[in-house]
Amino acid sequence: MEREEKIPPREARIKVLTDFEDVDGVTCAALILKRFPNAVIETGSAKGAPMSGKYDIIVDLPLERSLEAHTWVDHHFATVQEGKCEEKIYDSSAKSAASLLAGYLGIEASELVGIANRADSVSYLTDAPLDFEGDYDPAWNVNDAVKAISSSEDFIEIAKALAFEGPEGVKRKFKAEISHTRGLRRGAEKAVQMISQKAQEQKSDALILLMPPVERRGSTVSGHIVFSLYRRGRIKASVVFYEGGCWINLSRNFYGLDASEIAKRYGGGGHRVSAGAPIGTEKLEDIKLELERAGLKPMIIDLRK
């Protein structure tokens, strides 16, 4: 009852800041809209320019120094907590920020929370679809829509569709965007074949991937390459260098490293199997050494050419 008294009434026009770049962030926005249909949703990124402002709720983002909130909700390990807030809902063992937010808001949204949990832990029920045929995890519809957009307006429209129509609503309204993402995934298959063959020839079990400047962390192309190689049993760990940083990822069955610990040493953070750091290829040899110390044999693939 005490928690319910702290939460504003349903009709309140609360102001919320959430992560623009992933399924967890858009699911958090959907949960907010289910609870507060008049909410003002703004988006930010931990990898972009410093964030600032005052909000009722900040979720799935670090609490940076220039941010202020009534309530901050997050689950990322080693995340920044330098801003001001009256209440922190933080649990690094949670599968998603959406799971924490749903509990805080006191709403039953198992389908939406399940989507965020599976996406953020990369534990989808099926392989990534290359088209719209066959049965696949509906969480992919949300992921593939988010990956194709570039504006906050589209992000909010995805959140609205997810909140009130579910993942099928996202599929109907953003079919063109989803189709674009799946086209990129199909195009990445050639790189998967090439890298898989090289890994076999070189007896490598780790990958350092250098992506073209247009790529960003969590891109469809690099993500498809990495997870396809995991499924084939070719590699156990990967580091992807993209414009503005690097993404460190481990196969879920590999326990010889902690991605978040590596990321922390280079000014970043994240989870055990997936983390990021704001470093470029000037640290490539250091990262290669990190993998070798864990007994891995990394190979370097340069797709910038």
N, C-alpha and C positions, 0 to 999 in steps of 0.2 A: 504493500500500500504506500509506503514511503517513497519508493521509486516512481509509482504512478503519479504521485502528487508533484514530483519534480518535472515531469514531462508536460509540455504545453498541450492545450486542447487540440483536437483534430483540425479545427478550422484555422489554427494559428499559421501565420505566414512566416515560418522560420527560415533562416538563411543557413545553407549547408555548403561545405566545400568537400569535394570528393575527387578521387584519382581519375583522370581522363583516359588512361591508357590500357585499362584491362577490364576483364569480366567482373572481377570483384568490385571495382569502382562503380561500374554501371549498375550492378546488382544492388549495391548500397543506395544508389540514387533511386532505384525502383522501390526499395523498402521504405525510403523516406516518403516517396510520393504515395505509397499505399497508406501510410500512417498520417501524412500531412499533404493532402492534395494541392494545397495552395503554396507549398514550399518553394523557395527560390533556390535553385541548384546552380552552383558555380563549380568549375573544374580547375584542377591544378595538376602539376606533375613534380615528382621528386627529382626528376632529371632535367627540368627546365630552369627558367629564371627563378630567383628566390620568391617565395610566396609571402603575401602580407594581407592583413585585413582582420576583421572581427566577425565571428560566426557563432551561431547557436551550436552547430555540430560540425566538427572536422573529422572525416573518416577515411581510412585507407591511405593516409598521407602522413609524413613526419610532421611533428609539431615544431615548425621552424621558429626561430627567434622573433620574427615580425608577425607571427600569427597569434590570435587570441580567440578562445572558444569557451562556451559554457561546458561542452562535453567533447572530449577527444577520444576517438575509437580507432584502435589499430592492433595489428598482430605481427608486424615485421620485426625481426630480431635486430638489435643494435640500431633501432631507428632514433632519429633526433627527437628530443623532448625538451627543447629550450624555450618554447613559447609559453603563453599563459593559458591556463584552463582551470575551471572550478572542479571538474570531475574527469578522471581518466578511466577509460575502459580498455585495459591493455592486457593482452595475453599472447605471448609469442608462441604458445603451443596450439593456439586455435588454427583451424584450417583456413579460415578466411576472416576478413574484417566484417563481411556480411553476417556471419554467424554470431559475432559479438553484438553487432548492431541490432539484429532481430531480437536477441535476448534483452538488450537494453530498452528497446521500444515496446517490448511485451507483445509482439505480434507473432502469429503462427504463419510461417511462410517456408515450409519445408522444401517445396519445389525450388524456390529461388535460392535458398541457402545451399541446397544440394548442388545447384549449378555453379555457384561461386566456389564452393568447396572443391568440386572436381576440377574446375578450371585453374584455380590458384595452386593446387597441388599437382596439376597435370596428371590427374587420374580419371580421365574420361572413360566412359563405359565402352567406347568403341574407338577404333583408329580414326584419324582425321579424314573426313569425306573429301573426295575430289570433285564431286558433283552433288546433285540432289537425289540420286537414286539410292534405293535400299534403306535399311534401317540404320540409323546412327544416333548417337547421343544428342538430344536436342540442345545441350549446352554448346555444341559446336555452332549452332545458329547465332547465338549471342556472341561468341568469340569471333566468328568470321565477320559479323556485322561491325563490331567495334574496331577490328583491325583495318577496315576499309574506310573509315570516316576520318575527317580532319577538322571538324568544327564542333564547338560546344553545343550548338543548336541540334545537330544530328545526334550527338551523345544523349541529350535530354529526350529526344524523340524515341530513341531506343529504350531508354529507361521507362518512359511512359508506356510503350508497347509491352515491355516485359512486366511492368507492374500490373497492368489491367487486362492483358491478353495472353501473357505467358510467352514462352519461346516460339510458339507457332505464330503468334502475332508479330514477333520480330522477323520471322522468316517471310511472312506475307508483305510486310511494309518495307523490308530492306533486302529483297531478293536480289536486286542488281548488285548491291554492295557485297552480299554473301557470295554471289557468283564470281565477282572479281577476285575475292580472296581465294576461292577454290581454284581459279585459273592460275594464280601465282603458285599455289601448291602443286598443281599438275606440272607447271614449268620447272619446279625444283627437283622433280624426279630424276632428271638427267644428272644433276649434281650428286644426288644420293647414290646413283649407280656408280659414278666415277669415284667418289670418296670411299664407298664400300669396297670397291676393287683394290684401291690403293692401301686401305687398312689391312686387307688380307695379304697383299704382297709384302708390305712392310712389317707385318705382324704388330701393328699399332693397336693400342686399346684406349687411346685418348686422342682428342681432336682439338687443335687450335685453329679456328676458322676466322679468316680476315674477310669481312664483308665490304661491298662497295659503299661509297659515301651516302647513298640514298637510304641505306638500311638503318634501322633503329633497333634498340633492344626489344626483344620479343616479336620481331618481325615474322611474318608468315613463312618466308623463305628459309631463314636460318632455323626457325623452330621446327619446320617440317624436316629439314636435313638432319638435325640433331636427334629428334625423336624417332625418325625412321631408322637411323643407325643403331639406336638403342634396341629397337624391336628386332633388328636383325642380329643382335648380339655382337656387333662389330666393335663398339666402344663402350667404356664405362663412365667416361667423364668428358666434358667439352668446355671450351672457353671460346666465346664469340666476341671478336673485336668489331665494333660498329662505330659510326661517327658519334663521338661524345662519351664513349665508355666501353665497358666490357661486361658480358653476361657469363657467369660461371654456373654450370649446370652438371648434375650428376645423375646417372641412372639410379632409379629408386632402389635397386638391389645392390648398389655399391656403397659400402660403409667405410671405405678407406680414407675419405676426406669429408670435411664439412665446408660446404661452399660459403656459408656465412662467415666462417672464421677467416678464410682467405680474403673475402671481400673486405672485412673489417681492417685487415692489415694495409689495405690500399684506400681507405677512406669511405668504404661502402658498407653494405649490409644486406640482409635478406633472410633466407631460410637454409636449412641443412642441405637441401638438394638444389636450390636455386637462389642465386644472389647476384648483385651487381656492384660495380665499382666505377668511379669516374676517372678511369685511366685509359691511355691509348697504347699503341704498339711500342712506345718507348719502354714499356714494362713487359714486353712479350717474353724476353728471356727470363725475367724473374718469375713470370707465371709458368713458363715451361719448367723451370726448376721446382716450383711448388708441386707440379704433377709428378715429376720424376722422383721427388722425395717420398711420394706415396707409393712408389713402386710401379708407376705407370710408364708407358712408352708412347709419348705424344708425337703426332705428326702435324705439320703445319700445312694448311691448304689456303691458298690466296685466291679469292674470287674477285679481287678488285680489278683484275686485268680484263 
